[in-house]
Structures are given as C-alpha cells and as structure tokens.
Amino acid sequence: MLPLLEVLTFLVLLFLPLALDLFYVVFVTKVMILGMLALSFDLDWGYSGIMSFGQALFFGTAAYTVALMSRDLDVSSVFVTVPVAALVGLTLAFLLAWFLLLGRRTPSVIFVALGTLTGSYAAERLAAGWTYIGAANGISSIPVLTAGSFEFVEGVPFYYLAFGFLLVTYVLCRLLVRSQFGLVLAGIRQQETRLAFFGYNVGAFKAVVFSFAGLIAGVAGGLYVFHEGFAGPRIVGIALSTQVVLYVLFGGVGTLLGALVGVCVIEYGSFVLADVYKDIWPIILGLVLLLVVVFRPTGLLGLVVSERERIGSYGYAAVRRRRGGGRP
C-alpha cells in the first residue's frame, strides 16, 4: 500500500498546477519545501531514534547564509546558492552531532532533544539581536533565484523547481532507509544496546544520518528563503522546530510519506481555520493534533498503512507473536 500511495502522491503533485490558480500553486510550493524539512526530521526520529528539537537551526542558518549572499554578493544562482545551503546544513549538523552524539558515553534521548532545542533557541536569539542580518526585522527584498538567464519566479517555475528537489530528496531517503544502512538504523532505534554489543559504532551511524538530515534541511532553507523573499528569526527558532515535530507525528512517523501528509494537512488546515475561526483557530487545530497523537500514535497514515510496512516499527510483529501480546 505504501509504495502505491507514494507514486500517487507524486503523480498528483506533478500535474497539480494544471488544476490550481496561482495562489494555490504558491501555497503548495511552500508546502513541498516544508515537506523536505519534515523529511529530515523523520529520518532523525522515525528511523534513527534521534529526537532533534532543532531542525530549524539547519534550515534557518542555511536560509540566512544564502540571503546574505544574494544581498551582499549579488549571488542568486541556483547552482551556487543551493549547494552552499546544503553545505551549511551538513556542516552545522555534523558539528552538533560531534558534540551530542560522538562522546564517550551514549547520549540519552532527553540530552539530544535538549541540546538541539538549546541550539535552535540560541540561534533565534542571536538572529533577533544581530543588526547585520536585520535583527528582528530580518532580511527582505531578496532577489529572484536564477539559473543562467532563466528566473524561477513565484508560481509554476518555482513550483517545479521545488517539486524536483522534493522528488530527488524523497527517493534518496527511501533508498537510504531500505538499504542495509537503514536496517541498522531501525535496529538502533529499537535495540540500541544490542547493536552496540554486536560491534556497531552506534554513535557514528547516528552522526551520519543526523548530518544527512541537516543537509536536507539546509537545501529546504535555501529554497524557502528565495520563495518567500524573506529571512527572519522565526525560521531558525524553536517554534518552527516544534512545528516540524508535529508535522511528522500527525502524518505518521517512520513512513517518510507521513511527513509530507502532515505538512499538507496542518498547513492547509491552519489556512482554512484561520479564515473561518479567526480568534480560536489555534485552539481548534491544537485539539485536533492532540486527539490524533493520543488516539492514533501512528498518525494519519497509520489509518491506511499497516504497521509492518513502517520501518519505524520493524520487527515488532514477530516480537509480539513470540511473546503473545503487546509491544516490548
């Protein structure tokens, strides 16, 4: 079922601009870019057990970097800005992984969560007070992203640029989690002590996937800042980091596709509720999210995808059969 849903999703996205007006084309473009950010978190948490509460740190830092390049160096080529954004996300994630994951002692989930959360909070406060990058006002009037003489203007051109990056990112993530490396990640998530006993360098595996997730978040940030034409403290802070966690939990952790579903439903739901219930829409949305997380821990995708198809719960069925019941 999951492969079929994946193919259908990308086929719909491929032809969607033919049925939408400009406003919704722009809206879906933003959703796809945020979907890449959600994919990076699903790799960390859904497949590796790394609770990163600071994905916006890599996203926002990359966004600020390419925004400064476009403002101060007049560089807006996609062949320069996107690789730079990827490198920034990768480097920053590796440095954080080196500090949080590669110590002598195995870090706890709480330690990593608080460490990444602290990094995101510190970056937001720094961005809000640093006048060179606009402080609380951020960086605005960012030029159009280009490829030679071609301009990726807001609308269909930028839509298909974002779609291409999303498709490539999704395929790479799917190949990764279905590889032998991915099976090791699943083993680490469920039985980290046993994997370490068998001789696997658990910290190194986590650092690799954490760094790769940072690269994806960096690319998403580089695209986002040109699409929105603005970089502000919020895109590097804890509010967006927490929002990414909700995207994945709501859509379905450990599925990849669930990350995209979560972004789409929450962003569109927020848009509709804010228009209809202007004063209380955050409360309504919060209650819906709470109900789904509590009563459907596998997220919306868990309604149609079996637990066996979710790499995040790999092996649980066999364990239940041996033990005659619930989860270990």
N, C-alpha and C positions, 0 to 999 in steps of 0.2 A: 504493500500500500504506500509506504513512504516514497520509494522511487517514482511511482506514478504521480503522487502529489507534487514532488519536486519538478518533474517535467511539465506538468500542467501549470504550475505557478510561473515558471519562466516563459512558457509559451504565452500565457496571459500578459505578462509584463512586456513581452516582445511586441505584441500588437495593440497594447492598451492605448497608446497615443492616438490611434485611429478613431477611438470612440470617445475621447475626452476633449474638453475645451482647454485652453491654455492654463487656466488657474489650476485645474486638477493635474495637468501634466507637471507643472512646477511642484505641486504638493507631493505627488508620487515620487518625483526625483529626490526630494528631501527625505522621504521615507526610505528609499533604496540606500541612500548614503548612511542614514542612521542604522539601517539594517546591517551594513558592513560593520559598524561599531558593535552592534548586538552580537554578530557572529564572533567577533574577537572575544567577547566575554563568555560566550557559550563554549568556546574552545578551552578557556581557563577553568570555568566552574563545571560545566556539563560533562566535560571529557577528562579533566585532569584533577578536579577537586581543589582548584586554587580559587579561593574566594577573593577576587580582585574588586575592591570597592573604589578603584581609582582609574578605571578605563578612560575616563575623560581627561586624565592627566596626559596620556599619549596623544589622544585626539586633539585636545586644545593646544598643546605645545607645538605640534606639527602645524596646526592651523595658524597660530601666531607667527611661526617661522616663515611660512610662505607668504603670509600677509605682509610681513616686513620686507621680504624680498621684492614683492611687487611694488611696495610703496617707496622703498629707499633705493633699490637697484633696478627698478623698472623691468623686472623679470616676471613674466606671466605665462611662459610656455609650459604646456602640459608635460613636455619631455624633460623639463628641468624641475618644475615645482613638485610633481607627484613623486619622482624618485627621492627628492630631498625630504618630502614629508614622510615617506616610507623609512628613510634612513634615520630621521629624528625619532620616530616612534620606536623603531627597532633598538636604537642605541639607548634611549631612555629606559625602555622596558628591560634591556639587558642589565643596565646599571642597577635598577631596582631589584631585579632578580638576583643579581650577585650579592646584594645586601640582605635580601629577605629569604632567599631560598638556598643559597650555597654555603651556609655556615656549617660549623661542625655538628651542630645539633639539628635534628629535624624540626622545622618550624611548625607550629600549630596553625590551624585554620584561622583562629582569632588573631594570632600575631600577624599573619599575612594580610588579613582583612583590615586590621587597624593600621598597618604600615602603609598600605596603598591608599587608604582613606586619608591618612595624615598627609601623604604626598599631594593628593588632589586638593585638600584644603589649603595647604601651604602655597601651592601654585596659584590658587584662586585669589588668596590674599595678596600675593606678590603682584599679580596682574592688575588687581584693583587699585594698587597704590603706586605703580611704576608709570611715571608720566611719559617716558619714551614710547611706551606701547599704548598710550592713550588713557591709562588708569581705568577708572570706572566707565569712561565713555568708549573705550575700545578703539579699534582701528576700523574706519569706514571708508567708503569710496574706493573699494578695491577694484582694480581693472578686470576686464573680461579675460577669462582663460583662453589661450590661443594654441594653435598647432600650425606653425608657419604663418600663413596669411589667413587661415580659417579661424573664426571666432566661435567658441562654444557659448552662444548667447542663451539666456534663460528661456526654457521651452524645450522643444523637440531635440535640438542639437545636444544640449546638456543632458537631457533625459537618456539618450542612447549612450553617451559617454559614461554616465553613472551605471546604466544597465550593463555595459561591457565589463566595467570593473567589478560589479557585483557578481556577475556570472563567473568570471575568472576566479574571484575570491572564493566563491561557493564551491566550485569544482576542486580547487586546491585543498580547501578544508575537508571536503568529502573524501578525497584521495588520502589525505593525511590520517583521518580518524578510522578509515577502513584498512589501513596498512598495518604491518606488524608493529610499527611505532605506535599507532593508535590503540592497538590491543594492550600494549604495555601501559599506555596512559589509563585505559579502563581498569587494568589491574591495580595501578597506583591509586586510583580513586577509591576502589573498593577494599583493597587489601595492601595498603602501602607497606606495612611491616613485613609481610610475607615476600613482597617483591624485593625489598631490601635484603632479606635473608637469602634469597636466591642469587644475589650478587649484582642486581641492577643498581646503578647510580641514580637513585630516585630524584635527588636534587638537580642533577644535570638534565634529566628528561623534563622536569618541570620548568627549568630555566629556558630550555629550547622552545617549548610550546608557549611559554609566557612571552618570550621575546618575539616569536612569530605573531602572536596575538597583538602585541604592541605595534608591529609593522602594519598590520591590517588597520588598526585604529588610526595610525598615522596617515595612511592613504585616505581613509574616510575623512579625517580632519582637513587634509589638503584640498579635497574636492568640496567639502562643506563650506569652507570659507569663501571660495570663489562663487559658489552657487548662491550663498546668502549675501555676499558682498560686505560682510562684517565679521569681526572677531572681537568678542568681549569676554570678560572674566567668567561668565557663566559656562562657556564651553570647555573650561578646564577644571570646573569645580565639582563639589560633592553632589549638587542637585542633579546634574546630568549623569554622574557616575551611578547614583542611586536609581535614576530613571532607567538606565541600561539594565540593571539587575531586574527591575520589574518587567521590562520587555521580555526577557528570556524566561523568567518564572511564569509569566502569564501565557506566553505562547507555547512553551514546552521545552524544559531544559534537557540537554543531551540529545537534540534532534537536528540541530542546525536550522532546519526549516522553521521550527518553532520560534526561533529568534526573529525571523522575518515576519511571521504571523503576528507575533506580539507587538512589534513596531507598528505594523499596519493597523491593527485593531485599536491600540491605545492612542495613536496619533489621530486616526480618523474619529474615534470615539470622543477624544478631547475636543476636536474641532466642532463636532455636532452638538455635544453637550454644552459647550461654551456659547454656542449660538442660541440654543433653546432655553437653557437654565443658566443665565449669566452670573447669578450670585452664588449658586450652590453646586455648580458642576464639578468642582474638585472633590466635594464630599461624595457625590454620586459615583464618580469614577473610582475613588478610593474604596468605597464599599464593594463595588463590582470586583475590583482587583483582589480585595481581601477574601471575598467569597470563593473566587476561583482558586487562589493559592491554598486556602484551607481545605476546601472540599474536592479539589481536583489538583493534587500536587504535581501531576504530570503535565499540567497546563492544558490549553485548548486542544493542542494536537493529540493529547492523550485520549481524546474522545473518539478518534478515528484510527490512531496508530497503536498497534499492540505494544506491550511492554518489551516483548522480545526484540522488536525492531529498534529499540532505543539503545544505542551503545552505552548510554549513561547508566543503564540497569543491566548490563551484560552479565549473564551468569546467574541472576537471581532465581530464574525459573528452576534451574537444576538444583540450586541450594534448597529451595522450598520443597521440591519433591523428596530430597534426601531427608529433610528434617520434618517433613509432614506438615508444613504450615508456613507461618509468617516470615517476614524478612529477617535476615540475620542482624 
